[in-house]
Amino acid sequence: METFWPLIAAARSAVPDPTDCCAVATAATRLLAGAPPAQIVATQQTLWDLLALSYRNPLWAAAYLMNGGCSDDGFDYFRGWLLLQGEEVFTAAVASPDTLATLPAVVSAAESGLEFECEAALSIAWDAHLAATGMKLPEDAFTIRYPELDPDWDFAFDDEAEMGRRLPRLAALYDV
């Protein structure tokens, strides 16, 4: 992870609007493509390690609330967006998803209906490796083991009272 977060910070700094996750993903891909292939492969594993770390029901509930629903794939794309917000935002959100209610982009989106997803974030290393070497990532470039989801959060995410109790700032922001 020692090179992943500086990569994301550099990519965010390289684009005019760091809230444009597609632009940040493109910049990260371009920057990473200049690294040695072994570092690109290692970045793929780091990305999946972070996706596994963030595979948590409380964060899924936040994504559900913020995006007006959230499928399995949608949760992957939401966490892709979250990765591109940088280490500080990612770490805070994994620890306490309700902190997302303090982000200006989230406050604005609560009014506009903008969804938080970035599928392109999931292919940064894949695309960088292809650009750098002309080859796909090796088949064994990464592994992922998702943890068991917290059974204490096994409730219907459209239960407004429960969401309001568990994610009070986001629920208030999204009028739940």
C-alpha positions as CSV (number, residue, x, y, z in Angstrom):
1,M,0.0,0.0,0.0
2,E,3.0,2.2,0.3
3,T,2.8,3.1,-3.4
4,F,-1.0,2.9,-3.9
5,W,-2.0,6.0,-1.9
6,P,0.7,8.2,-3.3
7,L,-0.4,7.1,-6.8
8,I,-4.0,8.2,-6.0
9,A,-2.9,11.5,-4.5
10,A,-0.8,12.2,-7.6
11,A,-3.6,11.3,-9.9
12,R,-6.1,13.6,-8.0
13,S,-3.5,16.4,-8.2
14,A,-3.1,15.9,-11.9
15,V,-6.7,16.5,-12.9
16,P,-8.6,19.8,-12.9
17,D,-11.5,18.3,-11.0
18,P,-10.6,15.6,-8.5
19,T,-14.3,14.8,-8.0
20,D,-14.3,13.5,-11.6
21,C,-13.5,9.8,-10.8
22,C,-13.1,8.9,-14.4
23,A,-10.5,11.5,-14.9
24,V,-8.7,10.4,-11.7
25,A,-8.8,6.8,-12.8
26,T,-7.4,7.8,-16.2
27,A,-4.6,9.8,-14.6
28,A,-3.8,7.0,-12.2
29,T,-3.6,4.5,-15.0
30,R,-1.3,6.8,-17.0
31,L,1.0,7.4,-14.0
32,L,1.1,3.7,-13.1
33,A,1.9,2.7,-16.7
34,G,5.3,4.4,-16.2
35,A,6.2,2.1,-13.3
36,P,8.0,-1.2,-13.6
37,P,5.7,-4.1,-14.5
38,A,6.2,-5.8,-11.1
39,Q,5.0,-2.6,-9.3
40,I,1.9,-2.5,-11.6
41,V,1.2,-6.1,-10.6
42,A,1.7,-5.3,-7.0
43,T,-0.7,-2.4,-7.3
44,Q,-3.4,-4.8,-8.6
45,Q,-3.1,-6.9,-5.4
46,T,-3.2,-3.7,-3.2
47,L,-6.3,-2.6,-4.9
48,W,-8.0,-5.9,-4.3
49,D,-6.8,-6.0,-0.7
50,L,-8.4,-2.6,-0.1
51,L,-11.6,-3.7,-1.8
52,A,-11.7,-6.7,0.6
53,L,-10.9,-4.4,3.6
54,S,-13.9,-2.2,2.6
55,Y,-16.3,-5.1,2.0
56,R,-18.4,-4.3,5.1
57,N,-22.1,-4.1,5.6
58,P,-22.1,-0.6,7.2
59,L,-20.3,0.8,4.1
60,W,-22.7,-1.1,1.9
61,A,-25.6,0.5,3.8
62,A,-24.1,3.9,3.2
63,A,-23.7,3.1,-0.5
64,Y,-27.3,1.9,-0.7
65,L,-28.5,5.2,0.9
66,M,-26.3,7.5,-1.2
67,N,-27.0,5.8,-4.5
68,G,-30.7,5.0,-4.0
69,G,-29.9,1.3,-3.9
70,C,-26.8,-0.8,-4.4
71,S,-26.3,-4.2,-6.0
72,D,-23.3,-6.4,-5.6
73,D,-21.6,-4.8,-8.7
74,G,-22.8,-1.4,-7.6
75,F,-21.0,-1.9,-4.3
76,D,-17.8,-2.8,-6.1
77,Y,-18.1,0.4,-8.2
78,F,-19.0,2.5,-5.1
79,R,-15.8,1.2,-3.4
80,G,-13.9,2.1,-6.6
81,W,-15.2,5.6,-6.3
82,L,-14.2,5.6,-2.6
83,L,-10.7,4.5,-3.4
84,L,-10.3,7.5,-5.7
85,Q,-11.2,9.9,-2.9
86,G,-7.8,9.2,-1.3
87,E,-6.4,7.5,1.8
88,E,-7.9,9.8,4.4
89,V,-11.5,9.6,3.1
90,F,-11.3,5.9,2.4
91,T,-9.9,5.1,5.9
92,A,-12.5,7.3,7.6
93,A,-15.3,5.8,5.6
94,V,-14.3,2.2,6.3
95,A,-14.1,2.9,10.0
96,S,-17.3,5.0,10.1
97,P,-19.3,5.3,6.9
98,D,-21.4,8.1,8.3
99,T,-18.4,10.4,7.9
100,L,-19.2,10.5,4.2
101,A,-21.9,12.9,5.0
102,T,-19.2,15.6,5.6
103,L,-17.9,15.4,2.1
104,P,-18.9,18.4,-0.1
105,A,-19.5,16.2,-3.1
106,V,-21.9,14.0,-1.0
107,V,-23.8,17.0,0.3
108,S,-24.2,18.3,-3.2
109,A,-25.2,14.9,-4.5
110,A,-27.9,14.5,-1.9
111,E,-29.7,17.4,-3.6
112,S,-28.8,16.5,-7.2
113,G,-29.2,12.7,-7.1
114,L,-25.7,12.1,-8.4
115,E,-24.5,8.5,-7.7
116,F,-21.1,7.5,-6.5
117,E,-19.7,4.8,-8.6
118,C,-16.4,4.3,-10.5
119,E,-16.0,1.1,-12.4
120,A,-12.9,2.4,-14.1
121,A,-11.1,2.5,-10.7
122,L,-11.2,-1.3,-10.6
123,S,-9.1,-1.6,-13.8
124,I,-6.3,0.9,-13.1
125,A,-3.6,-1.7,-12.8
126,W,-5.1,-3.9,-15.6
127,D,-5.1,-0.9,-18.0
128,A,-1.7,0.3,-16.9
129,H,-0.1,-3.1,-17.4
130,L,-1.6,-3.4,-20.8
131,A,-0.3,0.1,-21.7
132,A,3.2,-0.6,-20.3
133,T,3.7,-4.1,-21.6
134,G,1.1,-4.7,-24.3
135,M,0.0,-7.8,-22.3
136,K,-2.8,-8.5,-19.9
137,L,-2.0,-8.9,-16.2
138,P,-0.8,-12.4,-15.4
139,E,-3.7,-14.7,-14.4
140,D,-2.2,-15.1,-10.9
141,A,-1.6,-11.3,-10.4
142,F,-4.0,-11.1,-7.4
143,T,-6.2,-13.0,-5.1
144,I,-9.2,-11.7,-3.1
145,R,-10.8,-13.1,-0.1
146,Y,-13.9,-11.2,1.0
147,P,-14.6,-11.3,4.8
148,E,-17.9,-12.5,6.1
149,L,-20.4,-9.7,6.4
150,D,-21.4,-8.5,9.8
151,P,-24.6,-10.3,10.8
152,D,-25.5,-7.3,13.1
153,W,-26.1,-5.3,9.9
154,D,-28.2,-8.0,8.2
155,F,-31.4,-6.0,7.8
156,A,-33.2,-4.5,4.8
157,F,-31.3,-1.3,3.8
158,D,-34.6,0.3,2.8
159,D,-35.7,0.2,6.5
160,E,-35.6,4.0,7.0
161,A,-35.8,3.8,10.8
162,E,-32.9,1.4,11.0
163,M,-30.8,3.4,8.5
164,G,-31.6,6.6,10.5
165,R,-30.4,4.9,13.7
166,R,-27.2,3.4,12.2
167,L,-26.2,6.2,9.8
168,P,-27.8,9.3,11.2
169,R,-25.9,12.0,9.3
170,L,-26.3,10.3,5.9
171,A,-29.9,9.5,6.6
172,A,-30.6,13.1,7.5
173,L,-28.7,14.3,4.4
174,Y,-30.7,12.0,2.2
175,D,-34.1,12.7,4.0
176,V,-34.5,9.2,5.2
